[in-house]
Amino acid sequence: MARMNMIEAIRSAHDIVMDKDPSVVVLGEDVGYFGGVFRCTDGLQRKYGEHRVIDAPISEGGIIGAAIGMGVNGLRPVAEIQFADYIYPGFDQIVSELARLRYRSSGEFFSPVTIRTPCGGGIRGGQTHSQSPEGIFAHVSGIKVVMPSNPYDAKGLLISSIESDDPVVFFEPKRIYNGPFDGDPEKPAVSWNSHPKGEVPDGHYTVPLGKADVARSGEELTIVTYGTLVHVAIAAAKETGVDCEVIDVRTLAPLDVETLTTSVKKTGRCLVAHEATRFAGYGAELAATIQKDCFYHLEAPISRVAGWDTPYPHAFEWQYFPGLKRMSAGIRRVMEAG
């Protein structure tokens, strides 16, 4: 076991699969010589060469299009989009080509592309470096959507994604790259060295895609969330004193409905939380799914905590972010209802 933050865990996942499988290649803006803007690919080009760790032009559509072609021809590409905000120029390639390739060819062709991209706020990046577009991609049939909340899951899920024959969009919450976050903007990220899930195996292991995790056990209320807000939810449970069960969705598509509904049937109450804008956000799908399967077990309406229905602001970043104060208020709202 080693102590790793999420950046180190992601870098380790790359290294493990590249060493194991020579068909794995990495491409993206600044991923090689510079090691990535967040250093997730640092040292890989020196170790594996420029033909396997490729510095690409500033063309997201080109990066993803090239990755699709590589995948069809026997490689296993990992494409990095430097910020999730810049993935939209490649959206048509993902939706019209990558997601539909196996279906349109009746299973004759596939392209095992993993698209990594940092998402969310927390670095004062404003509207062009802070978006959380996971709900858009979860809507697209034919791709898997993943967002880890800790280093152990980040490494295991990334290895599973790269080794999967299906395309995966792998979102990385940049606010917790260096450690967990309890929702207080005045406090820095906590060191993973003091967090049990900072312990990460050195070698190869996988975390299954499509399986949620019970991040905190509880009996009174279920919080369904993912990414950065897993840590905020745990902190809010402690602050309010409510015995919350926190479900870390981890894989948004395909969704592990059984783990979610088993928890809500037990607690009878549910709060759904995510950082992205509220309207038509991924939380709406979570709430609808849980409502359908748990209607007769619910003691109060399902509630949501989410970002504002605005672009991500710069000056008011921590007012936009659904932090500890809003999460705690959401818990109290559900407990007082019904």
GUKOLGU-858345 format. One record per residue (C-alpha): x, y, z. Coordinates in steps of 0.001 Angstrom, whole numbers, always signed. Layout:
N
((X Y Z));
...
! end
This chain:
338
((+0 +0 +0));
((+1096 +3556 -688));
((-135 +6981 +387));
((-1434 +8822 -2673));
((-3554 +11816 -3459));
((-5900 +11556 -6433));
((-3375 +12980 -8887));
((-805 +10375 -7885));
((-3407 +7606 -8040));
((-4441 +8601 -11558));
((-802 +8773 -12640));
((-202 +5339 -11127));
((-3181 +3899 -13032));
((-1723 +5170 -16305));
((+1662 +3709 -15480));
((+251 +305 -14502));
((-1817 -186 -17648));
((+848 +1223 -19990));
((+3426 -1137 -18553));
((+1035 -4078 -18806));
((-436 -3363 -22243));
((+1659 -1805 -25062));
((-1533 -905 -26961));
((-2401 +1766 -24353));
((-1515 +5269 -25537));
((-2126 +8694 -23996));
((-2862 +11852 -25957));
((-3927 +15379 -25141));
((-2785 +18944 -24720));
((+433 +19162 -22646));
((+183 +15551 -21424));
((+3737 +14668 -22470));
((+6644 +17021 -21884));
((+4692 +19123 -19384));
((+2995 +16157 -17683));
((-487 +17643 -17840));
((-1756 +20890 -16361));
((-2457 +19059 -13077));
((+536 +16683 -13492));
((-1618 +13568 -13828));
((+621 +12268 -16624));
((+3929 +13582 -15277));
((+6886 +11377 -16234));
((+4971 +9072 -18547));
((+6457 +10449 -21763));
((+9993 +10120 -20411));
((+9268 +6486 -19518));
((+7215 +5341 -22523));
((+8283 +7703 -25281));
((+6633 +10285 -27513));
((+4936 +7636 -29657));
((+2833 +6479 -26674));
((+2376 +9757 -24768));
((+1448 +12261 -27433));
((+1291 +16040 -27080));
((-1691 +16978 -29242));
((-2633 +20319 -30832));
((-5254 +22495 -29165));
((-8154 +20768 -30898));
((-10499 +18785 -28695));
((-12414 +17467 -31691));
((-9133 +16387 -33228));
((-7953 +14713 -30017));
((-11138 +12680 -29637));
((-11434 +11958 -33356));
((-7848 +10686 -33440));
((-8494 +8577 -30339));
((-11535 +6971 -31978));
((-9462 +6056 -35025));
((-6714 +4644 -32825));
((-9235 +2524 -30951));
((-10832 +1129 -34100));
((-7379 +75 -35300));
((-6358 -1898 -32224));
((-4985 +660 -29775));
((-6454 +1500 -26390));
((-6271 +5312 -26187));
((-6637 +7522 -23120));
((-7500 +11041 -24258));
((-7190 +13924 -21817));
((-9333 +17020 -22253));
((-7556 +19646 -20173));
((-10763 +20996 -18577));
((-14289 +19609 -18872));
((-15361 +23069 -20043));
((-13421 +22467 -23275));
((-14937 +19099 -24122));
((-17763 +20598 -26184));
((-15752 +21027 -29430));
((-15358 +17240 -29319));
((-18983 +16583 -28361));
((-20075 +15598 -31857));
((-17231 +13088 -32128));
((-18259 +11545 -28802));
((-22003 +11447 -29413));
((-22244 +10856 -33168));
((-19251 +8551 -33588));
((-17771 +7068 -30408));
((-20999 +6306 -28555));
((-22729 +4762 -31603));
((-19893 +2841 -33245));
((-20650 -592 -31806));
((-24413 -153 -32340));
((-24245 +1144 -35909));
((-21839 -1643 -36941));
((-23935 -4393 -35284));
((-21034 -5157 -32967));
((-18431 -5513 -35734));
((-16404 -2489 -34628));
((-15687 -837 -31289));
((-13285 +1788 -30015));
((-12177 +1445 -26370));
((-11505 +5134 -25728));
((-11250 +6580 -22224));
((-11689 +10343 -22075));
((-10297 +11886 -18874));
((-11182 +15419 -17899));
((-11017 +17552 -14695));
((-14366 +19017 -13674));
((-16020 +21201 -11049));
((-15007 +24286 -9136));
((-12689 +24965 -6276));
((-9757 +26638 -8036));
((-11432 +29992 -8806));
((-11486 +29162 -12487));
((-14747 +30962 -13209));
((-17203 +29988 -15902));
((-14642 +28542 -18337));
((-12736 +26242 -15948));
((-15341 +25013 -13433));
((-18217 +23277 -15191));
((-19686 +19886 -14307));
((-21223 +18525 -17538));
((-21565 +14914 -16389));
((-25353 +14932 -16757));
((-25062 +15730 -20463));
((-22915 +12670 -21108));
((-24936 +10373 -18858));
((-27831 +11088 -21221));
((-25946 +9608 -24191));
((-26512 +5912 -24864));
((-23350 +3933 -25578));
((-20865 +5535 -23191));
((-20100 +4981 -19543));
((-19713 +7966 -17206));
((-17513 +7815 -14104));
((-16601 +10254 -11322));
((-14489 +9079 -8361));
((-14354 +10729 -4940));
((-11071 +9375 -3548));
((-7668 +8062 -4687));
((-8420 +4362 -4213));
((-11499 +4543 -6406));
((-9817 +6886 -8887));
((-7051 +4392 -9643));
((-9260 +1301 -9635));
((-12006 +2903 -11727));
((-9535 +4362 -14219));
((-7879 +978 -14747));
((-11325 -584 -15226));
((-12216 +2178 -17698));
((-9065 +1778 -19779));
((-9411 -2006 -19850));
((-13100 -1815 -20793));
((-14017 -2279 -24453));
((-16704 +373 -24065));
((-15996 +4114 -24281));
((-15815 +5913 -20933));
((-15925 +9598 -20011));
((-13959 +9823 -16769));
((-14564 +13014 -14776));
((-12024 +14042 -12117));
((-13191 +16575 -9474));
((-10255 +18954 -9339));
((-11200 +20353 -5905));
((-10210 +17022 -4339));
((-7167 +16254 -6487));
((-4979 +16945 -3441));
((-7237 +15777 -631));
((-10824 +15526 +697));
((-12927 +18616 +1199));
((-15414 +19207 +4008));
((-17262 +22061 +2323));
((-15657 +24947 +4238));
((-14092 +27307 +1646));
((-11775 +28797 +4261));
((-10071 +25462 +4825));
((-7637 +23829 +2393));
((-8032 +20252 +1276));
((-7216 +17777 +4040));
((-4154 +15614 +3436));
((-5007 +12170 +2137));
((-2299 +10919 +4513));
((-4790 +11277 +7346));
((-7665 +9747 +5366));
((-8114 +5962 +5228));
((-8936 +5908 +1533));
((-5620 +7643 +837));
((-4142 +4162 +1058));
((-3785 +2861 -2479));
((-2231 -436 -3651));
((+941 +46 -5683));
((+50 -2595 -8272));
((-2819 -3486 -10548));
((-6369 -3664 -9175));
((-9802 -2667 -10398));
((-12960 -1120 -8983));
((-15972 -2383 -10956));
((-17804 +30 -13201));
((-21507 +286 -12466));
((-21237 -298 -8713));
((-21961 +2409 -6127));
((-20254 +2582 -2728));
((-21655 +3146 +751));
((-19263 +5879 +1865));
((-20955 +6242 +5277));
((-23521 +3962 +6899));
((-26620 +5434 +8525));
((-30237 +4793 +9455));
((-32150 +8095 +9275));
((-31556 +9603 +5816));
((-29819 +8653 +2569));
((-27667 +11203 +739));
((-27017 +10168 -2857));
((-24102 +12024 -4380));
((-20695 +11698 -6049));
((-17341 +13427 -6503));
((-16466 +16340 -4240));
((-19865 +16369 -2545));
((-19304 +12949 -985));
((-16948 +14654 +1460));
((-19310 +17574 +1983));
((-22164 +15137 +2715));
((-20116 +13263 +5326));
((-19134 +16542 +6985));
((-22763 +17737 +6973));
((-23925 +14494 +8568));
((-21463 +15082 +11388));
((-22443 +18738 +11753));
((-26204 +18108 +11910));
((-25979 +14984 +14051));
((-28367 +13191 +11681));
((-27453 +9539 +11099));
((-27036 +9845 +7326));
((-26091 +7073 +4963));
((-23960 +8538 +2163));
((-24032 +6703 -1173));
((-21192 +7499 -3559));
((-22641 +6797 -7010));
((-19142 +6576 -8608));
((-20466 +5315 -11969));
((-23229 +7596 -13226));
((-23897 +5429 -16273));
((-24665 +2607 -15896));
((-26285 +3430 -12558));
((-26291 +993 -9652));
((-29985 +1359 -8840));
((-30023 -1510 -6352));
((-27552 +63 -3910));
((-29421 +3385 -3991));
((-32888 +1949 -3495));
((-31802 -533 -834));
((-30496 +2388 +1234));
((-33558 +4601 +736));
((-35944 +1771 +1585));
((-34029 +1384 +4833));
((-33899 +5078 +5826));
((-37179 +6310 +4297));
((-35708 +9696 +3415));
((-33464 +10883 +587));
((-31402 +13928 -330));
((-29756 +14065 -3768));
((-26726 +16351 -4197));
((-24436 +17409 -7014));
((-22318 +20411 -7951));
((-23774 +20970 -11427));
((-26720 +23264 -12048));
((-29980 +22003 -10591));
((-32385 +22280 -13535));
((-32287 +19110 -15680));
((-29211 +18006 -13751));
((-28219 +14407 -13108));
((-29893 +14623 -9703));
((-33287 +14755 -11414));
((-32672 +11283 -12869));
((-31544 +10014 -9475));
((-34649 +11427 -7792));
((-36999 +10008 -10431));
((-35409 +6558 -10262));
((-35517 +6452 -6467));
((-39095 +7788 -6374));
((-40252 +5054 -8760));
((-38755 +2183 -6774));
((-39121 +3557 -3232));
((-42442 +5425 -3303));
((-44137 +3359 -599));
((-41075 +3549 +1671));
((-40616 +7333 +1602));
((-41543 +9317 +4695));
((-40808 +12691 +3076));
((-40385 +14112 -434));
((-36975 +13622 -2052));
((-35025 +16870 -1982));
((-32077 +18201 -3977));
((-29000 +20300 -3229));
((-27172 +21557 -6318));
((-25412 +24464 -7994));
((-27206 +27544 -9219));
((-28887 +27655 -12628));
((-26230 +30086 -13858));
((-22745 +29914 -15333));
((-20157 +29129 -12661));
((-19225 +32550 -11203));
((-15726 +33642 -10288));
((-16289 +36220 -7555));
((-19127 +34221 -5973));
((-17687 +30738 -6403));
((-18372 +29616 -2843));
((-21912 +30961 -2932));
((-22541 +28870 -6040));
((-20880 +25754 -4684));
((-23284 +23537 -2670));
((-21078 +23444 +400));
((-21458 +22503 +4024));
((-24048 +25165 +4907));
((-26424 +24246 +2071));
((-25900 +20522 +2517));
((-26719 +20764 +6220));
((-29803 +22851 +5443));
((-30887 +20198 +2942));
((-30539 +17465 +5558));
((-32633 +19428 +8048));
((-35253 +20184 +5382));
((-35774 +16498 +4609));
((-35818 +15516 +8292));
((-38446 +18148 +9093));
((-40712 +17212 +6172));
((-43300 +14491 +6142));
! end
